[in-house]
Amino acid sequence: MAAMVPPVKLKWLEHLNSSWITEDSESIATREGVSVLYAKLVSNKEVVPLPQQVLCLKGPQLPDFERESLSSDEQDHYLDALLSSQLALAKMVCSDSPFAGALRKRLLVLQRVFYALSNKYHDKGKVKQQQHSPESSSGSTDVHSVSERPRSSTDALIEMGVRTGLSLLFALLRQSWMMPASGPGLSLCNDVIHTAIEVVSSLPPLSLANESKIPPMGLDCLSQVTTFLKGVTIPNSGADTLGRRLASELLLGLAAQRGSLRYLLEWIEMALNASAVVNTMEKTKLLQSPEGMISFDCFMSILMQMRRSLGSSADRSQWREPTRTSDGLCSLYEAALCLFEEVCRMASDYSRTCASPDSIQTGDAPIVSETCEVYVWGSNSSHQLVEGTQEKILQPKLAPSFSDAQTIEAGQYCTFVISTDGSVRACGKGSYGRLGLGDSNNQSTLKKLTFEPHRSIKKVSSSKGSDGHTLAFTTEGEVFSWGDGDYGKLGHGNSSTQKYPKLIQGPLQGKILCKI
């Protein structure tokens, strides 16, 4: 008899949604599959068993038939209580059956999968709806177009208060700029913006990136604030020089926190527009103080945060920085160019790791950068991971030896690396000539293979079992093979071991192969 499923508390973890989406739905149809998935819920502490309440099955108190006579109503009441007690007992027995236990587990697993799918695709649809919602002439997004949920009177009052408060704040800030400063130090407007910059800077990176988690009113507020700040950055906006500079810094901080290409490009556009106005005013000699500037430290802190995301594979020699002035500022124009170069560099770095549909269909491996980061883990019993000792590597570890790899093939206790020039290197277990280096010795470092006639290799495929054999596919459409030759697996017309790469001929001679 299956163990009874106790009462549970559900606590879905957001970061596990992707793993539940990829679960095999057919396994839920079997009792064994459900048990495995339910065990996963329990081990992840997404299902927390609660203390089981003691079920009181005490029946009705038996009357003393010898000393007292019962009326018909009392007899009916006694019989009803007895039947209710029997029904409760029957329910407990049925709920403790293997079928009922498996059914409850299946329902909990289905509920978890449904939550993961709903969370991913429903939120994605909501974000798309927000991104495609029409904008008014002032640039603020209409709350009605962001969410179709009917609003209550409380929502309407809160929205009215927020909108009115922002409008009042913007009006007070503009008025504060127009009034002469009453004393030394920051003005009211600049003080408010400076405080906002400190708040945004204190947030963890990308705190505003997931717009599906931000209420519609929050997105509307962000849109209004962004529109106001963009207007402030123009030299003829009425704001003082410090106010325009602080507005540019706050806009950049918000764009970095939102983590979207759209907002970074909007900031670049704003900086270039402001720089163009400054350039025009300089020609007409209307400027009396330096304009079109931003804090160098503020800009570099955000730029370095983006550069850290590129990792060590990025070419730091090409990194450019804006010119720093003696008072710790830099030109908006130079900052915009540096940020645009950084965006392009990030896009280029990302595109190298992407496979095109054509390469997927033809079976080609995606091309990565000439210098890349390779992480290794698992068994290193034959030095197949080229990392020091032969102990197991239990976590991904950066392997500098593979830094120039184009593609990597893991075989049976051995590893093959194709470089950008089409050469192949191997390491690991060498029995039966599986490394193609001419002997059966283990190789603790990567060593280059020799192909006769010389060919540029496009792909390597190595067996994951038996005694190890490997195929190498050339750019000319030919195939080399080496290693264990049992059952004629090397294609050379015999069952001999081949310790060097040898071109497969016979019926394949003169043919151009597509893939292996």
Residue pairs with C-beta under 8 A, 6 or more apart in sequence:
1 96
1 97
1 98
2 97
2 98
2 101
2 102
3 101
4 52
4 95
4 96
4 101
5 101
5 104
5 105
6 49
6 50
6 51
6 52
7 49
7 50
7 51
7 52
7 53
8 47
8 48
8 49
8 50
8 108
9 47
9 48
9 50
10 46
10 47
10 48
10 108
10 111
11 45
11 46
11 47
11 48
12 46
12 112
12 115
12 116
13 44
13 45
13 46
14 119
16 44
16 46
16 116
17 115
17 116
17 119
17 120
18 116
18 120
20 112
20 113
20 115
20 116
21 113
21 116
21 117
21 120
23 37
23 113
24 33
25 113
26 33
27 33
27 34
27 36
27 37
28 34
28 37
28 106
28 109
28 110
28 113
31 102
34 102
34 105
34 106
34 109
35 102
35 105
37 105
37 109
38 47
38 105
38 108
38 109
41 47
41 108
41 109
41 112
42 49
46 112
47 108
55 88
55 92
57 85
57 88
57 89
57 92
58 85
59 81
59 82
59 85
60 78
60 81
60 82
60 85
63 70
63 74
63 78
70 78
94 100
123 212
123 213
124 212
126 147
126 212
127 211
127 212
129 145
129 146
129 147
129 148
130 141
130 146
130 211
130 216
130 219
133 141
133 142
133 145
133 146
134 142
134 145
135 141
135 142
135 223
136 142
138 227
139 223
139 226
139 227
139 230
140 220
140 223
140 224
140 227
141 219
141 220
141 223
143 159
143 216
143 217
143 220
146 216
146 219
146 220
147 216
151 159
158 217
159 217
162 217
162 220
162 221
163 220
163 224
166 221
166 224
166 225
169 192
170 228
172 188
172 189
173 188
173 189
173 192
174 189
174 238
174 239
176 187
176 188
176 189
177 187
177 189
177 238
177 239
177 240
177 243
178 238
181 187
186 194
186 242
187 240
187 243
189 239
189 243
190 240
190 242
190 243
190 246
193 243
193 246
193 247
193 250
194 246
196 250
197 246
197 249
197 250
197 253
197 298
200 250
200 253
200 254
200 257
201 253
201 301
203 257
205 256
205 257
205 259
205 305
206 257
206 258
206 259
207 257
208 214
208 222
208 254
208 257
208 258
208 259
209 257
209 258
209 259
209 260
211 219
211 258
214 222
222 254
222 258
225 254
226 251
226 254
226 266
229 247
229 250
229 251
230 251
230 270
231 237
232 239
232 243
232 244
232 247
233 244
233 247
233 248
233 251
233 270
233 271
233 274
234 244
234 273
234 274
234 277
235 244
235 274
235 277
235 278
235 281
235 287
235 291
235 292
236 277
236 281
237 244
239 247
241 289
241 290
241 291
244 274
244 291
245 293
245 294
245 295
245 329
248 270
248 271
248 274
248 294
248 332
249 294
249 295
249 298
249 299
251 267
251 270
252 267
252 294
252 298
252 299
252 302
253 298
253 302
254 263
255 263
255 264
255 266
255 267
256 264
256 302
256 305
256 306
261 343
264 339
264 343
265 343
267 336
267 339
268 336
268 339
268 340
268 343
271 294
271 332
271 333
271 335
271 336
271 339
272 332
272 333
272 336
274 292
274 332
275 292
275 331
275 332
275 333
275 336
277 292
278 287
278 291
278 292
278 332
279 292
281 287
281 291
290 329
292 331
292 332
292 333
293 325
293 329
293 330
293 331
293 332
294 329
294 330
294 331
294 332
294 335
295 328
295 329
295 330
296 322
296 324
296 325
296 328
296 329
296 330
297 328
299 322
299 330
299 335
299 338
300 321
303 321
303 338
303 339
303 342
306 342
306 346
307 314
307 319
307 342
309 346
310 345
310 346
310 349
311 373
312 373
313 349
313 369
313 371
313 372
313 373
314 345
314 349
318 345
320 337
320 338
320 341
321 338
322 330
322 331
322 334
322 335
322 337
322 338
323 330
323 331
323 334
324 330
349 369
352 367
352 368
352 369
353 366
353 368
354 366
355 364
355 365
355 366
356 366
359 365
359 366
362 514
362 515
363 459
363 514
363 515
364 458
364 459
365 406
365 407
365 459
367 406
368 405
368 406
370 404
370 420
371 403
371 404
372 402
372 403
372 404
372 405
373 398
373 403
374 398
374 399
374 402
374 403
374 405
374 408
375 396
375 397
375 398
375 399
376 385
376 386
376 387
376 393
376 396
376 397
376 399
376 402
377 385
377 393
377 394
377 395
377 396
377 397
378 385
378 392
378 393
379 385
379 392
379 413
380 387
380 389
380 390
380 391
380 392
380 393
381 390
381 413
381 429
382 390
382 413
382 414
382 428
382 429
382 442
383 390
383 427
383 428
383 442
383 443
383 444
383 445
384 410
384 413
384 414
384 415
384 427
384 428
384 429
385 393
385 399
385 415
386 399
386 401
386 402
386 415
386 427
386 444
386 445
386 446
387 393
387 397
387 399
387 401
401 445
401 446
402 408
402 417
402 446
404 419
404 420
405 417
405 418
405 419
406 417
406 418
406 419
406 420
407 417
407 418
407 459
407 460
408 415
408 416
408 417
408 418
409 415
409 416
409 417
409 418
409 460
409 461
409 462
409 470
410 462
410 464
411 428
411 434
411 462
411 463
411 464
411 468
411 470
412 429
412 434
412 462
412 463
412 464
412 465
412 466
412 467
412 468
413 428
413 429
413 468
414 426
414 427
414 428
414 429
414 430
414 434
414 435
414 462
414 468
415 426
415 427
415 428
416 424
416 425
416 426
416 460
416 462
416 470
417 424
417 425
417 426
417 446
418 424
418 457
418 458
418 459
418 460
419 425
421 456
422 455
422 456
422 457
422 458
422 475
423 448
423 449
423 456
423 457
424 436
424 448
424 449
424 451
424 457
424 460
424 472
425 446
425 447
425 448
425 449
426 435
426 436
426 437
426 443
426 446
426 447
426 449
427 435
427 443
427 444
427 445
427 446
427 447
428 435
428 442
428 443
429 435
429 442
429 468
430 437
430 439
430 440
430 441
430 442
430 443
431 440
431 467
431 468
432 440
432 467
432 468
432 469
432 483
432 484
432 497
433 439
433 440
433 482
433 483
433 484
433 497
433 498
433 499
433 500
434 462
434 467
434 468
434 469
434 470
434 482
434 483
434 484
435 443
435 447
435 449
436 449
436 470
436 482
436 483
436 499
436 500
436 501
437 443
437 447
437 449
437 499
437 500
438 499
438 500
439 499
440 499
449 501
450 500
450 501
451 457
451 472
451 474
451 480
451 501
452 500
452 501
452 503
453 503
455 474
455 475
455 476
455 478
455 480
456 474
456 475
457 472
457 473
457 474
457 475
457 480
458 473
458 474
458 475
459 472
459 473
459 515
459 516
460 470
460 471
460 472
460 473
461 470
461 471
461 473
461 516
462 468
462 469
462 470
462 471
463 469
463 470
463 483
463 489
466 484
466 486
466 489
467 483
467 484
467 486
468 483
468 484
469 481
469 482
469 483
469 484
469 485
469 489
469 490
470 481
470 482
470 483
471 479
471 480
471 481
471 516
472 479
472 480
472 481
472 501
473 479
473 513
473 515
473 516
474 480
476 512
477 511
477 512
477 513
477 514
478 503
478 504
478 508
478 513
479 491
479 503
479 504
479 508
479 513
479 516
480 501
480 502
480 503
480 504
481 490
481 491
481 492
481 498
481 501
481 502
481 504
482 490
482 498
482 499
482 500
482 501
482 502
483 490
483 497
483 498
484 497
485 492
485 494
485 495
485 496
485 497
485 498
486 495
487 495
488 494
488 495
490 496
490 498
490 502
490 504
491 504
491 506
491 508
492 498
492 502
492 504
492 506
493 506
